[in-house]
């Protein structure tokens, strides 16, 4: 496998006793965020799948620090997804000799982290704020020249009270 400029590290939890659909809801919140930010989000997420996602995230960070020498606080979650695992099928007895199927779903949670690139913010151009400052002044002059129109219902109410 060819070495890329930014190394990616992944961690996977298999056969997690949570449906993939429920895990995906939690993973949408952390995808694309930095690791400290994702940990904060997961700490305050009330869903049960957040604990499993937190474990996988900490495993991915530990893999990056131990195996690749990366700084854990400067990592970004590149991708996070949950695939369906095998479903455990159980049976529940019902009335008149019938039975209902209970599906206990599992999933495989995968998180891929990479080193964050240093982002340099572009400088603000001086022409843009000057143009923005002129625009409200022009609209302000127009509003001063015309009297403010009131709605017909407001005029009726004012006429009735006066």
FIKOLZA-1660 file (N, C-alpha, C; in steps of 0.1 Angstrom, whole numbers, plus 5000, padded with zeros to 4 digits):
% residues 162
   i   px   py   pz ch aa at
   1 5008 4988 5000  A  X  N
   1 5000 5000 5000  A  X CA
   1 5009 5012 5000  A  X  C
   2 5006 5022 4992  A  X  N
   2 5014 5034 4990  A  X CA
   2 5011 5043 5002  A  X  C
   3 5022 5049 5007  A  X  N
   3 5021 5058 5019  A  X CA
   3 5016 5072 5014  A  X  C
   4 5006 5077 5020  A  X  N
   4 5000 5090 5017  A  X CA
   4 5007 5101 5025  A  X  C
   5 5004 5113 5022  A  X  N
   5 5010 5125 5029  A  X CA
   5 5004 5126 5043  A  X  C
   6 4991 5123 5044  A  X  N
   6 4985 5123 5057  A  X CA
   6 4981 5108 5061  A  X  C
   7 4986 5103 5072  A  X  N
   7 4983 5090 5075  A  X CA
   7 4969 5089 5082  A  X  C
   8 4962 5079 5079  A  X  N
   8 4949 5077 5086  A  X CA
   8 4950 5065 5094  A  X  C
   9 4943 5065 5106  A  X  N
   9 4943 5054 5115  A  X CA
   9 4928 5051 5118  A  X  C
  10 4925 5038 5119  A  X  N
  10 4912 5034 5121  A  X CA
  10 4910 5024 5132  A  X  C
  11 4898 5024 5138  A  X  N
  11 4895 5015 5149  A  X CA
  11 4881 5010 5146  A  X  C
  12 4878 4998 5149  A  X  N
  12 4865 4991 5146  A  X CA
  12 4861 4983 5158  A  X  C
  13 4848 4985 5161  A  X  N
  13 4842 4976 5171  A  X CA
  13 4832 4967 5164  A  X  C
  14 4833 4954 5165  A  X  N
  14 4824 4945 5158  A  X CA
  14 4815 4939 5168  A  X  C
  15 4803 4935 5163  A  X  N
  15 4792 4929 5170  A  X CA
  15 4787 4937 5182  A  X  C
  16 4786 4950 5180  A  X  N
  16 4781 4958 5191  A  X CA
  16 4766 4956 5191  A  X  C
  17 4761 4954 5204  A  X  N
  17 4746 4951 5205  A  X CA
  17 4738 4964 5205  A  X  C
  18 4738 4970 5193  A  X  N
  18 4730 4982 5190  A  X CA
  18 4727 4982 5175  A  X  C
  19 4715 4986 5172  A  X  N
  19 4712 4986 5157  A  X CA
  19 4721 4996 5150  A  X  C
  20 4724 4994 5138  A  X  N
  20 4732 5003 5130  A  X CA
  20 4725 5016 5128  A  X  C
  21 4712 5016 5127  A  X  N
  21 4704 5028 5125  A  X CA
  21 4706 5037 5137  A  X  C
  22 4705 5032 5149  A  X  N
  22 4707 5040 5161  A  X CA
  22 4721 5046 5162  A  X  C
  23 4731 5037 5158  A  X  N
  23 4745 5042 5159  A  X CA
  23 4748 5053 5149  A  X  C
  24 4742 5052 5137  A  X  N
  24 4744 5062 5127  A  X CA
  24 4739 5076 5131  A  X  C
  25 4729 5077 5139  A  X  N
  25 4724 5090 5144  A  X CA
  25 4735 5096 5152  A  X  C
  26 4742 5089 5161  A  X  N
  26 4752 5094 5169  A  X CA
  26 4765 5098 5161  A  X  C
  27 4768 5089 5151  A  X  N
  27 4780 5091 5143  A  X CA
  27 4779 5104 5134  A  X  C
  28 4766 5108 5130  A  X  N
  28 4765 5120 5122  A  X CA
  28 4769 5132 5130  A  X  C
  29 4768 5132 5143  A  X  N
  29 4772 5144 5151  A  X CA
  29 4787 5146 5152  A  X  C
  30 4795 5135 5151  A  X  N
  30 4809 5136 5153  A  X CA
  30 4817 5136 5140  A  X  C
  31 4811 5132 5129  A  X  N
  31 4819 5131 5117  A  X CA
  31 4824 5144 5112  A  X  C
  32 4837 5145 5109  A  X  N
  32 4843 5157 5105  A  X CA
  32 4848 5167 5116  A  X  C
  33 4847 5163 5128  A  X  N
  33 4850 5172 5139  A  X CA
  33 4864 5168 5145  A  X  C
  34 4870 5176 5153  A  X  N
  34 4882 5173 5159  A  X CA
  34 4879 5164 5171  A  X  C
  35 4890 5157 5176  A  X  N
  35 4887 5147 5186  A  X CA
  35 4883 5153 5199  A  X  C
  36 4889 5164 5204  A  X  N
  36 4884 5170 5216  A  X CA
  36 4869 5174 5215  A  X  C
  37 4866 5180 5204  A  X  N
  37 4852 5184 5201  A  X CA
  37 4842 5172 5201  A  X  C
  38 4846 5162 5195  A  X  N
  38 4838 5150 5194  A  X CA
  38 4836 5143 5207  A  X  C
  39 4847 5143 5216  A  X  N
  39 4845 5137 5229  A  X CA
  39 4835 5145 5237  A  X  C
  40 4836 5159 5236  A  X  N
  40 4826 5167 5243  A  X CA
  40 4812 5164 5239  A  X  C
  41 4810 5163 5226  A  X  N
  41 4796 5160 5221  A  X CA
  41 4791 5147 5226  A  X  C
  42 4800 5136 5225  A  X  N
  42 4796 5123 5230  A  X CA
  42 4793 5123 5245  A  X  C
  43 4801 5131 5252  A  X  N
  43 4799 5131 5267  A  X CA
  43 4785 5136 5270  A  X  C
  44 4779 5145 5262  A  X  N
  44 4766 5151 5265  A  X CA
  44 4755 5145 5256  A  X  C
  45 4758 5135 5249  A  X  N
  45 4747 5128 5241  A  X CA
  45 4740 5118 5249  A  X  C
  46 4727 5119 5251  A  X  N
  46 4720 5109 5259  A  X CA
  46 4718 5095 5254  A  X  C
  47 4721 5093 5241  A  X  N
  47 4718 5080 5235  A  X CA
  47 4728 5069 5240  A  X  C
  48 4723 5057 5241  A  X  N
  48 4732 5046 5246  A  X CA
  48 4743 5043 5236  A  X  C
  49 4741 5045 5223  A  X  N
  49 4751 5043 5213  A  X CA
  49 4763 5052 5215  A  X  C
  50 4761 5063 5222  A  X  N
  50 4772 5073 5223  A  X CA
  50 4784 5067 5231  A  X  C
  51 4780 5058 5241  A  X  N
  51 4791 5051 5249  A  X CA
  51 4799 5042 5240  A  X  C
  52 4793 5035 5231  A  X  N
  52 4800 5026 5222  A  X CA
  52 4809 5034 5212  A  X  C
  53 4803 5045 5207  A  X  N
  53 4811 5053 5198  A  X CA
  53 4823 5059 5205  A  X  C
  54 4821 5064 5218  A  X  N
  54 4832 5069 5226  A  X CA
  54 4843 5059 5227  A  X  C
  55 4840 5047 5230  A  X  N
  55 4850 5036 5231  A  X CA
  55 4858 5034 5218  A  X  C
  56 4851 5034 5207  A  X  N
  56 4858 5032 5194  A  X CA
  56 4867 5045 5191  A  X  C
  57 4862 5057 5194  A  X  N
  57 4870 5069 5192  A  X CA
  57 4883 5069 5201  A  X  C
  58 4881 5065 5213  A  X  N
  58 4893 5064 5222  A  X CA
  58 4903 5054 5217  A  X  C
  59 4898 5043 5212  A  X  N
  59 4907 5032 5206  A  X CA
  59 4914 5038 5194  A  X  C
  60 4907 5045 5185  A  X  N
  60 4914 5051 5173  A  X CA
  60 4924 5061 5177  A  X  C
  61 4922 5069 5187  A  X  N
  61 4932 5079 5192  A  X CA
  61 4944 5071 5198  A  X  C
  62 4941 5061 5205  A  X  N
  62 4952 5053 5211  A  X CA
  62 4961 5046 5201  A  X  C
  63 4954 5041 5190  A  X  N
  63 4962 5035 5179  A  X CA
  63 4970 5046 5172  A  X  C
  64 4965 5058 5170  A  X  N
  64 4973 5068 5163  A  X CA
  64 4985 5073 5172  A  X  C
  65 4983 5074 5185  A  X  N
  65 4994 5078 5193  A  X CA
  65 5004 5067 5195  A  X  C
  66 5000 5055 5197  A  X  N
  66 5010 5044 5199  A  X CA
  66 5017 5039 5187  A  X  C
  67 5009 5037 5176  A  X  N
  67 5015 5031 5164  A  X CA
  67 5021 5041 5154  A  X  C
  68 5016 5054 5154  A  X  N
  68 5020 5063 5144  A  X CA
  68 5026 5076 5150  A  X  C
  69 5026 5077 5163  A  X  N
  69 5033 5089 5170  A  X CA
  69 5026 5102 5167  A  X  C
  70 5012 5101 5165  A  X  N
  70 5005 5114 5163  A  X CA
  70 5000 5119 5176  A  X  C
  71 4997 5132 5176  A  X  N
  71 4991 5139 5188  A  X CA
  71 4976 5137 5188  A  X  C
  72 4971 5132 5198  A  X  N
  72 4957 5128 5199  A  X CA
  72 4947 5140 5199  A  X  C
  73 4952 5152 5203  A  X  N
  73 4944 5164 5203  A  X CA
  73 4943 5171 5190  A  X  C
  74 4952 5167 5181  A  X  N
  74 4953 5173 5168  A  X CA
  74 4947 5164 5157  A  X  C
  75 4939 5155 5161  A  X  N
  75 4933 5145 5151  A  X CA
  75 4919 5150 5147  A  X  C
  76 4915 5146 5135  A  X  N
  76 4902 5149 5130  A  X CA
  76 4895 5136 5126  A  X  C
  77 4882 5135 5128  A  X  N
  77 4875 5123 5124  A  X CA
  77 4872 5124 5109  A  X  C
  78 4879 5116 5101  A  X  N
  78 4878 5117 5087  A  X CA
  78 4865 5110 5083  A  X  C
  79 4862 5098 5088  A  X  N
  79 4850 5091 5085  A  X CA
  79 4845 5083 5097  A  X  C
  80 4832 5081 5098  A  X  N
  80 4827 5073 5109  A  X CA
  80 4814 5067 5103  A  X  C
  81 4813 5054 5104  A  X  N
  81 4801 5047 5099  A  X CA
  81 4798 5035 5107  A  X  C
  82 4786 5030 5105  A  X  N
  82 4781 5018 5112  A  X CA
  82 4775 5009 5102  A  X  C
  83 4781 4997 5100  A  X  N
  83 4775 4987 5091  A  X CA
  83 4767 4977 5100  A  X  C
  84 4758 4971 5093  A  X  N
  84 4750 4961 5100  A  X CA
  84 4758 4948 5102  A  X  C
  85 4755 4942 5114  A  X  N
  85 4762 4930 5118  A  X CA
  85 4751 4919 5117  A  X  C
  86 4754 4907 5121  A  X  N
  86 4744 4896 5122  A  X CA
  86 4733 4899 5132  A  X  C
  87 4721 4894 5128  A  X  N
  87 4710 4896 5137  A  X CA
  87 4707 4883 5145  A  X  C
  88 4706 4885 5158  A  X  N
  88 4702 4873 5166  A  X CA
  88 4687 4872 5166  A  X  C
  89 4682 4860 5163  A  X  N
  89 4667 4859 5161  A  X CA
  89 4662 4851 5174  A  X  C
  90 4653 4857 5180  A  X  N
  90 4647 4851 5192  A  X CA
  90 4632 4850 5190  A  X  C
  91 4625 4842 5198  A  X  N
  91 4611 4840 5197  A  X CA
  91 4604 4843 5210  A  X  C
  92 4592 4849 5209  A  X  N
  92 4584 4853 5220  A  X CA
  92 4570 4846 5219  A  X  C
  93 4566 4838 5228  A  X  N
  93 4553 4832 5227  A  X CA
  93 4541 4842 5228  A  X  C
  94 4531 4840 5220  A  X  N
  94 4519 4848 5220  A  X CA
  94 4507 4840 5222  A  X  C
  95 4496 4846 5221  A  X  N
  95 4483 4839 5225  A  X CA
  95 4480 4828 5214  A  X  C
  96 4472 4818 5218  A  X  N
  96 4467 4808 5209  A  X CA
  96 4478 4800 5202  A  X  C
  97 4489 4798 5208  A  X  N
  97 4500 4790 5203  A  X CA
  97 4508 4797 5192  A  X  C
  98 4507 4809 5191  A  X  N
  98 4514 4816 5180  A  X CA
  98 4528 4821 5186  A  X  C
  99 4536 4827 5177  A  X  N
  99 4549 4832 5182  A  X CA
  99 4552 4845 5174  A  X  C
 100 4559 4854 5181  A  X  N
 100 4565 4866 5174  A  X CA
 100 4580 4865 5174  A  X  C
 101 4585 4870 5163  A  X  N
 101 4600 4870 5161  A  X CA
 101 4605 4883 5168  A  X  C
 102 4616 4881 5175  A  X  N
 102 4623 4893 5181  A  X CA
 102 4637 4893 5174  A  X  C
 103 4640 4904 5168  A  X  N
 103 4653 4906 5162  A  X CA
 103 4662 4914 5170  A  X  C
 104 4673 4909 5175  A  X  N
 104 4683 4916 5183  A  X CA
 104 4694 4919 5173  A  X  C
 105 4694 4932 5169  A  X  N
 105 4704 4936 5158  A  X CA
 105 4717 4940 5164  A  X  C
 106 4728 4938 5156  A  X  N
 106 4741 4942 5160  A  X CA
 106 4747 4950 5148  A  X  C
 107 4758 4957 5151  A  X  N
 107 4764 4965 5141  A  X CA
 107 4779 4965 5143  A  X  C
 108 4786 4970 5133  A  X  N
 108 4801 4971 5133  A  X CA
 108 4803 4986 5132  A  X  C
 109 4809 4993 5142  A  X  N
 109 4812 5007 5142  A  X CA
 109 4826 5009 5138  A  X  C
 110 4829 5018 5128  A  X  N
 110 4842 5021 5124  A  X CA
 110 4845 5036 5124  A  X  C
 111 4856 5040 5129  A  X  N
 111 4860 5054 5130  A  X CA
 111 4874 5055 5124  A  X  C
 112 4876 5064 5114  A  X  N
 112 4889 5067 5108  A  X CA
 112 4893 5081 5112  A  X  C
 113 4905 5083 5118  A  X  N
 113 4910 5096 5121  A  X CA
 113 4922 5099 5113  A  X  C
 114 4925 5112 5111  A  X  N
 114 4937 5116 5104  A  X CA
 114 4942 5129 5111  A  X  C
 115 4954 5132 5108  A  X  N
 115 4961 5144 5114  A  X CA
 115 4954 5156 5107  A  X  C
 116 4951 5166 5115  A  X  N
 116 4945 5179 5110  A  X CA
 116 4956 5187 5104  A  X  C
 117 4952 5193 5092  A  X  N
 117 4962 5202 5086  A  X CA
 117 4960 5215 5092  A  X  C
 118 4971 5223 5093  A  X  N
 118 4971 5236 5098  A  X CA
 118 4963 5245 5089  A  X  C
 119 4953 5251 5093  A  X  N
 119 4944 5259 5085  A  X CA
 119 4948 5274 5087  A  X  C
 120 4953 5281 5077  A  X  N
 120 4956 5295 5078  A  X CA
 120 4944 5302 5073  A  X  C
 121 4938 5311 5081  A  X  N
 121 4926 5318 5076  A  X CA
 121 4930 5329 5067  A  X  C
 122 4923 5331 5056  A  X  N
 122 4926 5342 5047  A  X CA
 122 4923 5356 5053  A  X  C
 123 4932 5365 5050  A  X  N
 123 4929 5379 5055  A  X CA
 123 4917 5385 5049  A  X  C
 124 4910 5393 5058  A  X  N
 124 4899 5400 5052  A  X CA
 124 4903 5411 5044  A  X  C
 125 4896 5413 5032  A  X  N
 125 4900 5424 5023  A  X CA
 125 4893 5436 5028  A  X  C
 126 4901 5447 5027  A  X  N
 126 4895 5460 5032  A  X CA
 126 4884 5465 5023  A  X  C
 127 4883 5461 5010  A  X  N
 127 4873 5466 5001  A  X CA
 127 4859 5461 5005  A  X  C
 128 4858 5449 5010  A  X  N
 128 4845 5442 5013  A  X CA
 128 4838 5449 5025  A  X  C
 129 4845 5453 5036  A  X  N
 129 4838 5460 5047  A  X CA
 129 4834 5474 5043  A  X  C
 130 4842 5481 5034  A  X  N
 130 4838 5494 5030  A  X CA
 130 4825 5493 5021  A  X  C
 131 4824 5484 5012  A  X  N
 131 4812 5482 5004  A  X CA
 131 4800 5479 5013  A  X  C
 132 4802 5471 5023  A  X  N
 132 4791 5467 5032  A  X CA
 132 4787 5479 5040  A  X  C
 133 4796 5488 5044  A  X  N
 133 4793 5500 5052  A  X CA
 133 4785 5510 5043  A  X  C
 134 4787 5511 5030  A  X  N
 134 4780 5520 5021  A  X CA
 134 4766 5515 5019  A  X  C
 135 4763 5502 5018  A  X  N
 135 4750 5497 5015  A  X CA
 135 4740 5501 5025  A  X  C
 136 4742 5500 5038  A  X  N
 136 4731 5504 5047  A  X CA
 136 4729 5519 5047  A  X  C
 137 4739 5527 5044  A  X  N
 137 4737 5541 5044  A  X CA
 137 4728 5545 5032  A  X  C
 138 4729 5538 5021  A  X  N
 138 4721 5541 5010  A  X CA
 138 4706 5538 5013  A  X  C
 139 4704 5526 5019  A  X  N
 139 4691 5522 5023  A  X CA
 139 4685 5531 5034  A  X  C
 140 4694 5536 5042  A  X  N
 140 4689 5544 5053  A  X CA
 140 4684 5558 5048  A  X  C
 141 4691 5563 5037  A  X  N
 141 4686 5576 5031  A  X CA
 141 4673 5574 5025  A  X  C
 142 4670 5563 5019  A  X  N
 142 4657 5561 5012  A  X CA
 142 4646 5559 5023  A  X  C
 143 4649 5553 5034  A  X  N
 143 4639 5551 5044  A  X CA
 143 4636 5564 5051  A  X  C
 144 4646 5574 5052  A  X  N
 144 4643 5586 5058  A  X CA
 144 4635 5595 5049  A  X  C
 145 4636 5594 5036  A  X  N
 145 4629 5603 5027  A  X CA
 145 4614 5599 5027  A  X  C
 146 4611 5586 5028  A  X  N
 146 4597 5582 5027  A  X CA
 146 4592 5579 5041  A  X  C
 147 4579 5583 5044  A  X  N
 147 4573 5580 5057  A  X CA
 147 4570 5565 5058  A  X  C
 148 4571 5560 5070  A  X  N
 148 4568 5546 5072  A  X CA
 148 4553 5543 5070  A  X  C
 149 4550 5533 5062  A  X  N
 149 4536 5529 5060  A  X CA
 149 4532 5520 5071  A  X  C
 150 4520 5522 5075  A  X  N
 150 4514 5514 5086  A  X CA
 150 4503 5505 5079  A  X  C
 151 4501 5493 5085  A  X  N
 151 4491 5484 5079  A  X CA
 151 4477 5490 5081  A  X  C
 152 4468 5487 5073  A  X  N
 152 4454 5492 5074  A  X CA
 152 4447 5488 5087  A  X  C
 153 4450 5476 5092  A  X  N
 153 4444 5472 5105  A  X CA
 153 4449 5481 5116  A  X  C
 154 4462 5485 5115  A  X  N
 154 4467 5493 5126  A  X CA
 154 4461 5507 5126  A  X  C
 155 4459 5512 5114  A  X  N
 155 4452 5525 5113  A  X CA
 155 4438 5525 5119  A  X  C
 156 4431 5514 5116  A  X  N
 156 4417 5513 5121  A  X CA
 156 4417 5513 5136  A  X  C
 157 4427 5505 5142  A  X  N
 157 4427 5504 5156  A  X CA
 157 4431 5517 5163  A  X  C
 158 4440 5525 5156  A  X  N
 158 4444 5538 5162  A  X CA
 158 4433 5547 5161  A  X  C
 159 4425 5547 5150  A  X  N
 159 4413 5556 5148  A  X CA
 159 4402 5553 5158  A  X  C
 160 4401 5540 5161  A  X  N
 160 4390 5536 5171  A  X CA
 160 4393 5540 5185  A  X  C
 161 4406 5540 5189  A  X  N
 161 4410 5544 5202  A  X CA
 161 4411 5559 5204  A  X  C
 162 4413 5567 5193  A  X  N
 162 4415 5581 5195  A  X CA
 162 4402 5588 5195  A  X  C
% end
